[in-house]
Amino acid sequence: MKSEIKTAIILAAVIGIGITALSLSFSTLDQPSVSHMSNDDSSTIDKSGFKKAPDLVGIAHYLNTTPEELTQEIEGKVVLYDIWTYSCINCIRTLPYITAWDDKYADQGLLIVGVHSPEFEFEKVPENVQMSIEKHGINYPVVMDNDMETWKAFENRYWPRKYIADHEGYIRYDHIGEGGYQETEKIIQQLIKERSDALGIQMASASSLVDIEEFEHSLFRTPELYFGYYFAQNRNQLGSEEGFQPEKTVVYEESDKIELHKFYPIGTWQNHEDSMELISEEGEIKLLYNAKEVNIVTANNAELEIYLDEESLPAQYSGNDITSGNILSVSEPGLYNIITSEESASHVLEIKVKGKGFQIFTFTFG
């Protein structure tokens, strides 16, 4: 076992230099897109090449606003549309910047609209989204795009993504994933100035930018791992020889070896399209990963004991949601941080689960 782990770790170190970030298709990203912005005087900008922001369509619920209020607020404002979902770690890392921009620029003509487009079924529940809004101090309007109709109207494929429309409704900038915060804020400042010039409003020039330490990703890290058979299609992520068996209850046996970037459930698990559900009273999950941060997305009550390299989770690796020692108690559906460390490294993670009905959706890494 330990010799196999060492071999995998050495291999990871050798190939790590040559590995770039995987394309995540319609999943989460942490790399910026190319911005499209003109620095010309607002009176001379040719906007014929810009698209207008689409209407918000198919909205299931309005939080922090009403349909009537939001329609009135959008008119004539610089609008930042933040497409996100509350269990997405990449989305969560952007929220301190977005809430800070709301505090700083809301009185100057900026309106932020959170477009919550869910990845998992539990993210369609208004009470769950409301809890996340309160947790992260979100005061701007959030609309629940449960059927992904607004997502489609923007022709979007990523979480998170920010579109910024000027006061006439033209999309002047968009950004995929984390990062690019200073660039984005400068665009906000420029479009606010364009708006004030057009309306004849005297406004002091903004120069300082929000100063928040940015999360530094590991260059080589395990990609997001999906437990749902549909979400994991075309990804070789489940290491157990029993494999995915759609909508079946499967008894997973402990594997003789563990490969890097693959997970191994142990016990009796029901295969769902977006998750695995523990059918036995107890179960386990093993994983050999490379990262400095590990998060899980779960639902339903359970107690999780966390082990690292066959030992109880050391304090220096304890994640923000570990309650005491090596214990993580999960209740509300969402994302939990279980491992946090200063440096990226390879480790064997073992999670012992107590709680029939526990569901796990993904592992995400940083």
FENJO-V518403 format. One record per residue. PHI is phi in whole degrees, 0 to 359 (* if undefined). OMEGA is omega in whole degrees, -180 to 180 (* if undefined). Layout:
BEGIN
[[PHI;OMEGA] [PHI;OMEGA]]
END
This chain:
BEGIN
[[*;-176] [292;178] [294;178] [292;178] [298;-179] [297;179] [299;180] [296;-180] [294;179] [297;178] [300;180] [299;-178] [293;-178] [291;-175] [273;-174] [301;-176] [296;-176] [267;-177] [263;174] [255;-179] [297;179] [287;172] [290;-175] [253;178] [50;-177] [260;-179] [259;-177] [283;178] [227;174] [233;179] [247;-177] [282;171] [269;177] [280;179] [273;178] [231;-173] [210;177] [254;177] [260;-179] [291;174] [300;-173] [299;-178] [285;-177] [246;-177] [286;174] [272;-176] [262;-177] [295;-179] [270;-179] [261;175] [273;173] [278;176] [296;-180] [288;174] [291;174] [282;-173] [237;176] [66;-176] [282;-178] [276;-178] [211;176] [245;180] [243;-176] [65;-180] [191;171] [234;178] [303;-178] [292;180] [298;-176] [293;178] [302;180] [291;-178] [294;-177] [295;-176] [302;175] [78;180] [258;163] [282;-172] [241;172] [260;177] [266;180] [256;178] [272;-172] [210;169] [211;-161] [284;177] [262;-180] [273;-177] [296;178] [298;177] [295;-177] [299;-179] [293;179] [276;-171] [298;177] [302;178] [289;-176] [294;178] [293;177] [293;177] [295;177] [298;178] [299;-172] [279;-168] [242;-177] [300;-180] [279;-178] [254;177] [113;177] [265;171] [239;175] [258;177] [238;175] [277;178] [260;-175] [272;-179] [253;-167] [284;173] [265;-177] [241;-176] [301;-177] [294;179] [279;177] [269;-177] [272;-176] [304;-179] [296;178] [292;179] [293;179] [299;177] [299;179] [293;177] [302;-180] [291;-180] [299;-174] [261;176] [66;-179] [272;-180] [252;-179] [277;-179] [297;174] [233;178] [248;-177] [264;-176] [267;-169] [297;180] [261;176] [60;-178] [286;176] [289;173] [309;-180] [292;180] [298;176] [277;-176] [57;-176] [268;178] [222;-170] [225;165] [244;-20] [278;175] [214;180] [244;172] [247;177] [240;178] [255;178] [283;-173] [292;175] [261;175] [93;180] [277;177] [285;-174] [254;-175] [197;169] [214;-176] [216;179] [260;171] [81;179] [281;174] [81;179] [65;-172] [290;179] [293;178] [300;-179] [297;-179] [294;177] [295;176] [296;177] [304;-180] [299;-178] [294;-178] [289;174] [296;178] [295;177] [302;-179] [296;-178] [295;177] [296;-179] [294;-178] [268;-179] [70;-180] [264;176] [279;-178] [218;179] [295;-180] [291;178] [271;180] [229;-178] [290;-179] [241;177] [300;-176] [249;178] [229;-180] [294;-177] [274;177] [294;-179] [258;-177] [283;170] [290;180] [296;179] [243;-178] [214;177] [298;178] [287;177] [301;-178] [249;-178] [257;178] [267;178] [277;-176] [296;179] [287;-179] [293;-176] [266;-177] [300;-178] [69;175] [241;-179] [271;-170] [244;179] [271;-175] [276;-176] [296;-177] [293;177] [293;176] [66;174] [282;176] [226;-171] [311;175] [61;177] [251;173] [267;-171] [237;172] [269;-180] [264;179] [268;178] [292;-178] [276;179] [287;180] [223;179] [234;178] [261;179] [297;177] [70;177] [230;179] [249;-174] [225;175] [284;176] [228;-176] [112;-178] [258;-174] [230;173] [272;179] [272;174] [252;-178] [294;-178] [244;-174] [194;166] [241;-179] [241;-179] [287;180] [265;175] [285;-180] [294;180] [227;177] [200;180] [220;172] [223;176] [242;-175] [202;169] [256;-173] [234;170] [229;-179] [181;171] [250;-180] [221;177] [231;177] [234;173] [232;174] [249;-173] [224;171] [214;178] [78;-172] [289;176] [192;172] [247;-177] [246;172] [260;-174] [253;177] [234;180] [232;-179] [53;174] [70;176] [232;178] [305;-173] [311;178] [293;-176] [302;-176] [289;177] [251;-174] [294;-180] [284;-175] [295;-177] [258;174] [289;-173] [280;178] [198;-180] [58;179] [245;-175] [256;172] [239;176] [260;-179] [249;-180] [218;179] [289;178] [292;-180] [160;-175] [261;179] [232;177] [268;-177] [250;179] [231;173] [220;179] [214;-177] [283;-175] [239;176] [283;179] [200;177] [265;180] [215;169] [267;178] [259;177] [234;179] [243;176] [261;-172] [253;171] [240;-179] [148;176] [301;-178] [97;177] [302;177] [242;174] [235;-174] [254;-177] [210;158] [255;171] [233;-170] [227;178] [220;*]]
END
